């Protein structure tokens, strides 16, 4: 990144979740355009993650902090990553 902080986006999701698939596509596109790394974590892989995020997936984390859930708010995400 040019003189700024680099960010990292994490998608908390689960298998068979249609909104998670939509969010994954949107994150791939947005983060790809902005050159921001992103990853996906299956909340069902860990009991604590399932307890925290399981009823709200997909959940988007920016730099480890919760940014939003259920859908990607593109303008808000771009502003957070700017």
KAHUFEN-V313806 format. One line per field, one symbol per residue. ss: DSSP state (a for helix, b for strand, c for the rest). phi: phi as a letter, one per 40 degrees, with the letter a starting at -180 (. if undefined). burial: I if it has 24 or more other C-alpha atoms within 12 Angstrom, else O. Layout:
ss->???
phi->???
burial->???
This chain:
ss->cccccccbbbbbbccccaaaaaaaaaaaaaaaaaccbbbbbbaaacaaaaaaacccccbbbbccbbbbbccccaaaaaaaac
phi->.cgbccbbbbbcaacgbcdccccccccdccccccgbcaabbccccaccccccbdcbccbbbbfgbcbaagaccdcccdcccc
burial->OOOOOOIIIIIIIIOOOOIIIOIIOIIIOIIOOOOIOIIIIIIOOOOOOOOOIIOIIIIIIIOOOOIIIIIIOOOOIIOIIO
